[in-house]
Amino acid sequence: GAEDPDYLSLDPSYRAGNRMLVDIGELMWVKGFDDKALTKLSPFVTALPVRDAKINVNTSSPLLLSVITKEILTEAEVESLISGRGEQGYPNVDSFLTRTELAAEADNVQPLITVASDYFEVRSEAKFGRLTTVSLSVVHRRPGGEQVTVIQRRRGLS
């Protein structure tokens, strides 16, 4: 919600981006974020070049599943949703929404979820002696799955 006047009064000053984030590190430029907040949040978020990204209920973490409803789901309810995936996952959104754990929540949850993913994070490591280099890439799989495009890549040493 902060705009140019809020950011121009800072030292150093800058203008509000008014665009989608390219990397989660850009959150450091958002009023109210700091290193501590970014460190806590970073395992759970990514920056994607779309406004309507949805949560894949077949691959999402228990923590994320627990907060997709207005009231936080219990550990037992989340475990039940996860076991309901089976080996093949939920075949469609409706099969997930009919679960008893989501009673009366389907209308709220439906716009947030999907059973497929178009974006993936790929982590690779290369070791040479005592040196390890890590590469994290975000890739986009186009509809039909025939073409994959790297949309972001970060490299570092560990």
N, C-alpha and C positions, 0 to 999 in steps of 0.2 A: 503494500500500500504506500510505501514511501516514494516520493517523487524527487525531481531535480532539486528543489530547495533544501530538502533534507540532506542529500548527498553533497551538494555544493558547499554546504557549511562545514563539512568535515575537512580534516587535514591528513592526507591529501584529498582535495576535492575531486569529484567526478560526477558524471551525469548518470541518471538511471538508465539501465540497459533497455528496458521495455521490449525485451525479446526473450525467447526461450533460452534456457541455459544450455551451453555446449558441453560443459564439464561440471561435476558437482563441486569442484574447487571454487567455482564462481560464487557459491553461496557465501564465501568469505566477504564478498562485496555487498551482500544484502544486509540491510540494517537489522540488528538483533542476532546475527550469527557470529560465532567466534571459533577458535580452534577446538575448544572443548565440545561445542555442539556439533561441529562437522565430524570430529572423530567418532562421536557416539552414533551419528546418523549414517555415516558413510557405508557401513556394511549392508544397509537396508535400502539404499536408493541409488539411482543412476540417472543420468541426463539423457533423454531420448529426443530426437527431432520431430516428435509428434505430440499433439495435444490430447489425443484420445487413447493413449496406451492403457491397456486393461491388465488386470491381475490374472495370471494363468493359475487356476485352482488345482491343476494337476501337478504343478511344480512348486507352488508357493510354500514358504516356510510356515511352520506352526504359528509363529508369532504373527505373521501377516494374516493368516486365516482367522486368528483370534479377534482381530479388530476390523473385519469387513462388515460387521453389523453395528447397529447403534449401541447395543450393549455388548461389552466384551464377552466373548464365549469362554466357557470353562475349559480347563485342560482336557477333561473327558469328552466334551463336545468336539473339540478340535481333533482329538485322537480318532473319534468316530468318523469325522469328515475325511481324515487322511486314510483311514482303513477302507473307507468307501471308494477310494480311488481304484483299489484292486491293482492288478498288474498292468492293466491297460489304461487306467485313468478314467475319468468321467467322459463318456462319449460325446456329450453335449451339455450346454449350460443348464437346460431344463432338468437333466438328471441330477445335477448338483443342487439346484434350487428346491427340489422336492424333498430334500433331506429334512427330517424332523428338527434337527438342530437349527434350521433356518426358518422355522415356522413364523409366519407373519413378517418376515424380513425380505422375502423374494423381490418385492418392488424396489426396495432400497439397494439390494445387493446386485441385482441383474445388470444395471448399467456399468458396474465396476469390473465385471469378470469376463473371462473367456476360458476356453479349454485348449488353446493353442498359443504358440509364441512366434512372433516375427523377429524379435531382437534377442540376442544371446551375448553373454560375456564369455570370452575365451581367454584362459590364463595359460601361458606357456613359460617354461623355465629352461634355461640352458646353463650347464655347469662346465667350467673349465678350471680344473685344479680347485682352489679355494674360492674362486669367484663364481657367483651365480647372478645371472641377469634374468629379470622377470619382464614379461610383456603382457599387458592386459589390453584386450581389444573388445570393442562392442561391434557386433556384426548384425546386419539386417538381411533376413531371408525374405526375398520377394514372394508374392503369392505364386503358388505352383512349386515353390521350393527349388527351382532350377538355377537361380542366381543368388549369390551371397555377396554382399558389399560390406567392406570394413568402413564404419562411420566414425570410429574413434580408436586411437591407439596410444597407450602410455607405456613407457619403458623405464626401468630403474634397476639398480643393483641391490642385492640383499646379502 
